[in-house]
Amino acid sequence: MGASAHIDRFVLDHLPPADQQPELIFDLPELAYPPRLNAGAELLRRAIAAAGPDARALIDVDHEFSWSRVDAISGRMAKVLVEDMGLVPGNRVLLHGPNSAWTVMAWFAILKAGGVVVATMPMLRAAELATVIAKARISHALVYQAFTEVVAEARETSPTLTNVMDSAALQKAAQALPAGLRFDAVDTAAEDPALIAFTSGTTGKPKGCVHFHRDVLAMADTFGRHVVGLTKDDVAVGTPPIAFTFGLGGLVVFPAAVGAATAFAPRPGFDALAETVARCKATALFTAPTGYRALLKLAGDHDLSSLRTCVSAGEALPAATSDAWHAATGIRIIDGIGSTEMIHVFISARGDEIRPGATGKPVPGYQACIIDAEGTPLSPGETGLLAVRGPTGCRYLDDDRQAAYVRKGWNLTGDVYRLDEDGYFWFVARADDMIISSGYNIGAPEVEHALLRHPAVAEAAVIGVPDVERGQIVKACVVLNADHQPSDDLRTALQNHVKSLIAPYKYPRALDFMESLPKTQTGKLQRFRLKAGT
């Protein structure tokens, strides 16, 4: 590693101990990064080289920005961060705003200035923001103007947060700088921390995942390059927040790496997303399985024919959803498993390589295997824990849970998988979501996928609940489509439906109808909240 550019060494000093760090592999030529690297500056260099300075980069509902303007404006923002806000390399910067051109340019500015980006979900409450601020000891914040009140409230209990600027003030300060100003990005080391991504809280208390400048590029040079395959002619859209690394990759890093454009919906909601696809002739879509199911209902009202690449992540993609989308659009969704800890997707497939229901094979640059509880590799067909390694890996910020995630250099994602004879990985369940009933191991997602094949079911979540006789029984929580009403007859019909599709012992002996399922800001199901209610 080259000498760190970080004057504020808090993050570097709170990385996991060396014996708990992941083993990294750089076995592709494109992963041979130089020792000095600023991810923000390098991504913008690549974008301009690939598409040209005047190519459109960011598309808001009422404005477009070229790549040269993104470079210039983010440079001015970086200058304000350094000169007006006193940022020094290594300071953590809270970035709180919606998916928008402003948020993307602010993200580039923080990296250029040598700061560590801590992007947060737009709908977080003050107490949740205060937790993040305290954990990362955040000193600076850039806040979209509509979100200033919640940050001000969080600031009341956050003594480390001393420098806050909203989007309007930042724009005014940046415009006041001399014409033609150029900002030279800080000469960071490739292994200097670039961002802290907080997990989305599917299991409770979020964890801060530290990623270096080279890690940001690695997600573009592995999954982005070898599976997604955007070009300078693409227009990307999607629902995942930029604070979620799925969204950061699909809507910021992957497009910038090849000079593609990103279009932002004017408001939340899948109707606005469908409108944006039609209005901007979007070609690449990034959303979760829930999003694809919602868009299927809207496809008849909006022209989605411009799409050519569709990517799903965040939760396992049911074969029923994959098949329904393919039937409606002719496009086979690229599924993938990734994690905040690994920064992005590490197992996937595209095109003719896709097998609906399977996650895929290791993305070029990554290795994966199935192991038992003692760490012994298992043979194809056996079910066990997924272990992964590659050019990125888990580094929790000052967190005892690091030892459980990284073992012997491998990243253990907490997922139960099986590997087939052809090298495809098949998701079974989260390790803590396996249901053991009368001695049988039952994966919650398999039951959910069966329920989703019934026309009455819009969403389904399955958990195990205590039972004196069987140890646990399968319980389903079901959200119905609008044209169906809860009833005992429908409950029985759904139970019989599951029995007809998978082994009868897996059927949900308990089934509750719900108005909605508890989810994180990124759309991931929060099973722990369902379990807490049992």
N, C-alpha and C positions, 0 to 999 in steps of 0.2 A: 504493500500500500504506500502511495505517495504521502507526503506530509499533509495532514488535514488542514483545510482552510478555516475550520471552525475556531473562532475565538471563544465562543460560548460552548463549552464541552459537555454540557449536561447530558445530552443524548448519548454521546460517545462513552461517557463514564457510567452510564446505566444500561449498557447492553448486557446480554446474558454472559456468564462466564464462558471461557474458551471451550471447556469440556461439554457445554450444553449448546454450542453453536452448530448449525447444520453443516454437513459436508456439501460443498458446492462443486458443480461440474460445468465446465465450459468447453464442450466438445463440438461446437459448431464454429466455423470461421467468423461468423458475424458476431459471436459473443466474445471475441478477443478485444476487449475495450482498452483504451489507453489509460494510464494511471491518473491522468488529469481529465476530468469530464464534468461538465455542467449539463444535466439532462434538459433543462429548459432551453438553453442556447442551442444544444445539439438538435433537438426536435425541430426548432424553428429553422435551423440551417437546412435540415433534411427537407422540410416542407417547401421552402423557397427553391431549393435545388431541383426538387422533383416536379413542382407544378408551376414555378415562376412567381415572382413577387406580386403580380397583380391577380393571381388566381384567388377565387373566393375561398375563405377559410371558415368563418363563423357567420351563421345566418340567424338573426333574430327576426321576429315578426315584422319589424319596421325598419330594419337596418342590416347591412352586410358589411363585413370587414375582410379585406384581402390579407394574405399572409404577411406582406410587408407592413401593413398597418398594425396587425397583431404584434409583430416584432417591435415596431416603433412605440406603440402605446404601452406594451408591457415593459419596455425599457424605461419609459418615463415613470411608470408606476414604481418600478424598482428604485429609481432615483429618489422618489418621494419617500419610499420606505427607509432608505439609508439616510438621506439628508434631513428630512422633516421629522421622521419618527425614530431616528437613532438606531435602526436595526444594525446589528453586527452579525457576521456569519455564525450560524448555529442557533440563533434565537428561534424559538417556535412562534409561528404565526397562525392564529385561528383564521380560517377562511370560511365565512358563514354566508351563504347565498344560494339562490336557486340555480338550476341548470340554465346558464345564459352565457352570452359572449363576455360580459363583464367578469363573471366568475372564472372563466377560462383564462382570460388575460391576466387577472390577478394571480392565478395559479402560476403562470409563467413568470410573472414579476417576482414572486417570492423566491422561486428557484434561482432566477438570475441574480438576485441580491444575496444569495447564499443562505437564505432562511430555510427553515424546515416547515413544510406545509402540514397543517393539521386541519383538514377540511371536515366539516360537520354537516350532518343531515339537516335540511332546511326546517324540518318540523320539530326538532329537539326543543324541549322546554329548558327554562333557566337552570333548574337543578341538574339536568343531564349535561348541559354545557359546562356547568361549574365542575362537575366530576372530571370531564375531559381536561379542562383548564388546569385543575389541580394536579392531575396525573402527569401531564406533559410540562407542567410549570410554564405555561404560555405567557409571554410578555407582550405580544403584539396581536392586533386583530384587524382584519379588513372585512367589513360587513356591508352587505347589500342594504340599501337605505330602508327598505321595507322591514328589515329584521333587526333594526337597531334597539328596539325596546327590550327584546328578550336577552340580547347580549348585555345591555346596560343592567338588567336585573341580575344576570349571572355575575357581572363584575362586582356587585355589592359584596359578594362572599368570596371573591377571587383576588387576593392581594397581589399576586404576581402579574396580573393583567393591567399594565400601566399605560399602554399606547394603543388607542382605538381610533380608527378612521372609517367613516362610512363611504359608500360609493360616490355620493355627490361631492363630498369634500376631497376625495382622492382624485376625481376627475378634474375638479377645479385646480388643485395643486399641480397636477400633471400638465394641464394646459398652460399654466403660468410659466412653465420652464421655457428657456430659450428655444427658438425654432431650430430644427436640425440637430437637436441634442441626441447624442448616442450614448448608451450606457453599456460599458464593457462588463459582461457577466463575470461574477466572482469565479476565480480559478479553483473550483472545488476539486477535491480528489474523487475518483470514481467510487470510493468506499466511504465518502462522507454521507451522512444521513440526508435524504431529500424530503422524506415525508414520514409522518406517523399516521397510519390508517387504523382507526379504531373499529374493532369487530362490532357487528350490528346487534349484538345482545340477544341471540336466539337462545342462549343458555344462561342468561342473567347478566352479571357484571361484565361490561366490555373490557377488552384488552387492547393495548396500544402496540401495533405492529410496525417496527422500524424498517424502512426500505431505503437503500442507498441510491445514488444517482444512476449507477449502472443497472440496478434492478428495474428502474422505470423503463430504461431502454430494452432490457431483456424481455419484458412482456411483449413489446412490439416485435422483437426479433425472433420470438418463438411462436407463440399462438397467433399473434397478429399477422406475422409474415407467412407462416407455413400452413395455417388453417383458415383464418378469416380471409386473408388475401385481398384487402382493399387496394385500390389504385387511386391515382390522382383524379380520376373521373367520378369517383363515388361521392355520394352525399349520405352521411350517417345520421340516424335519428335513434331515439331510445328513451326509456323511462328510468333506468337506474341513476340515482344521484351521482354527481361527480365525486362526492365524498365517499362513495362506495367504489372499491377498486374495479369492479365490473364496469361501472359507468365511466370511471377515469380512463380505462383502457379503450372502451368502445367509442366514447364520444370526444376524447382529447388525444390520447397518446397514439392510438392506431391511425386515426386520420392524419395527425401531424407528421407521423413517420413517413408517409407517402404523399403528402400534399393534398389529401382529400378534404372535403368540407363537412361541417357539422351543422345541422339545422335544429333549432330549439323550438319546442311547442310553446305557444303563448300562455298556456295555463296547464295545471295538472289535469290528468284524466285521459282515458284512452280515446275518447272522441276527439280531443284536441290533438292527440298523437296521430290518429288516422287522417285528420285534416292536414296536418303538417306533411305527412307522407305524400298526400295528393298535391298540395300546394308547391312543395319544393322538389317534387319528383325524386324523393329519397330512394336510394338503392340498397342501403344496408340498415337493418333494424336490429337493435339490441334490447331485449326485454326478457322477463321471466316467463315461465309457463302460464302463470295467471294472465299475463299480458296477451299472450297469443290466444288464449281462450276468449278473452274479452274482445279482441280484434276480430275474431271469427264472427261474432255477432254483429259487428259493424261493417264487415267487408262489403255487404250489398249496398251500403249507403255511401261508400268512399272508394275512390280509385286507388287501389294498392298495387297496380300492375307494374309500377316502376321498380318495385323491390326485386333484388336478385340474390341477396345474401341476408339470411336471418339467423341470429345467434341467440341461444338461450343459456342462462346460467342462474345461479342463486339457489336453485333447488332442482331435484331430478326431473327430467322431462318425461312425462308419461307417454307411452307409445300411442295412446289414444289421441292425445293432443298433437303429437307429431304427424300422425296419419291424417287427422282432420285438417291440419294446416296444409299438408301436401295436396290433399284432395281439392282444397279450395283455391290454392295459389300455384300449385305445381312446384313449389319450393320445399325442399327437405331441410328442416331446421338443423343448424349446427348446435348440438348439445355439448356441454362440457362441464367438468367439475374443476373448480378453482377454490381458492380460499383467500381471505384477507391476509393470512399468514404467508402465503406463497405469492402474493400480489395479484395473480390472475390465474387463468385456466392452464392446467397441466395435463389433462386427459381429454381427448376430443376426437372428432372425425368430421370430414366434410364430403360432400358429393356422393359418389358411388360407394365410398368407404363407410357411409353411415348405415348402422343397423338400428332401426327404431327400437327403443327400449334399452339399448346398450349405451354407455357413456362414450366408449370409443377406445382408442389406444393412446399411449403416452405421446404428448406433443413433442416434436423434434426438439432436443435439448434436455428432455426430462427422462427419468427412469422411474418405474413403478413396479411394485410387487405386492403380493398378499402374504401376510405373516400371521402366526398365531400369537397368543398372549405372551409367549416367551421370546418372540422375535424370530422364530424359525420360519423360513419361507415355505409356503404351501404349494401344492400341485394344482394344476388347472382343475376346475370343478369344485374345489374346496372353498368354503366361506371363511373369511378372516378379516383382519385389519388392513387397510390400505396404507402403504408406506411409499413415500415419494422423495426424490432428490433431483436437483438440477441446478441451474444458474441462480435461482432465488431460493429463499428459505425463511423459516420462522425466526424472528428476533423480537421477543416481547420486551417492551420497555419496563425494566424493574419489576418483574412479575414472576412469582414462584411457579406459575403454571408452565413455564418454559420447559422444565424437566419432563413433563408429561407429553409435550408435543414433539420434542426432538430426542430421539434415542439412537445412540450409535451413529449419529450423523444423518439419520433418516427422519423425515417429517411424517409424523403420524397424525393424519387429518381428523381422526375420530369417526371415520366412515367404515362401514362393513361392506365389503365387496366380494365378488368371485370373479375369477379369470377363466375364460373359456379356452378351448383347444386352439382357437384361431388368434388368441392374443387380445381379445376384446374384454374390457372391464365392464361388469354389470353391477350396478348399485343395488344393495340389499336394504340397508338402513343406516342411520346414524348409530354409532356404537351404543349410545345411551337410549336409543329408541327401539332396541330389540325387545320383543315381547316373548316371555317364556310362559307358555300355558300348557299345563298337564305334560310338561317335559318337551313340548315342541317349541322350536325357535321360529318366531313369526316376525317378518320385517314389515313395519308399518307401511312403507311406501307401496308394497305389493298389494295390500288391501285397499289403499287409497286409489291406486290405479284401476283396480277392478270396479270400485264404486263410480269412478269418473266415466266409465263406459256406459253407465245408465243415463238415459236422456233427461231424467229429473234432476240430476246432480250437477251443480255448478262448481262446488268446491268440497273437498273432504279432507279431514285430518283424523289420524288414527293414533291412539295411545293404548298403553296397557294399564289396567286398573286392578287393584288387589281383589283377590277372590279366595275365600277360605278353602274351597274344594279344589280349585285348579292352580292356585298360586297367583295367577293373573288371568284376566280375560281381555279379549280385544274389544275396545270401545271406539266407535266412529262418531265424529262430530261432522254433521253434513249441512251445507248451505244449498238450498234448492234453487233451481232456475225459477224465474218469475211466474211461469205458467203452471207451477205445481205447488200444492199446499201440503203441510205436514199432516200425517194421519198414521194410525196404527197399521192400516193396510199397506201404506207405502213403506213403512218401516220393515214390515215382513217381506215385501217385494224386493227391497234393497238387500236384505239379508240373503234371500234366496238367489238373487242375482249374483252376489259374490260367490256363493256356493257353486254356482254353475260355471264359474270362470276359473277358480283356483281351488285348492284342496279345501274340503268342507270344514276342517278343523280351524281354518284361518278366518272364518266368517266373523263379523262383529256381533257378539252376543248382546252387547249394549249399543244402542244407536240413538243419539240425540240430534234433533234439528236445531240449527242456530241461525241467527240473522247474519252473522259474520264471524270470521276466524281471527284470533289475535295474531298480529304480524308486526314485524319490525318496520322501520322507515324504508328499508330496501325491499319490502314485500316478502320477506322470509317468514315462514310459519314459526310461531313461538309455542312449541309444544309444552314447554315448562309451565306456561300459564294455564294451559288446558289441564295439565297434571295437577297443578296446585288447586284446581277447582274440584278435583275428584275426592 
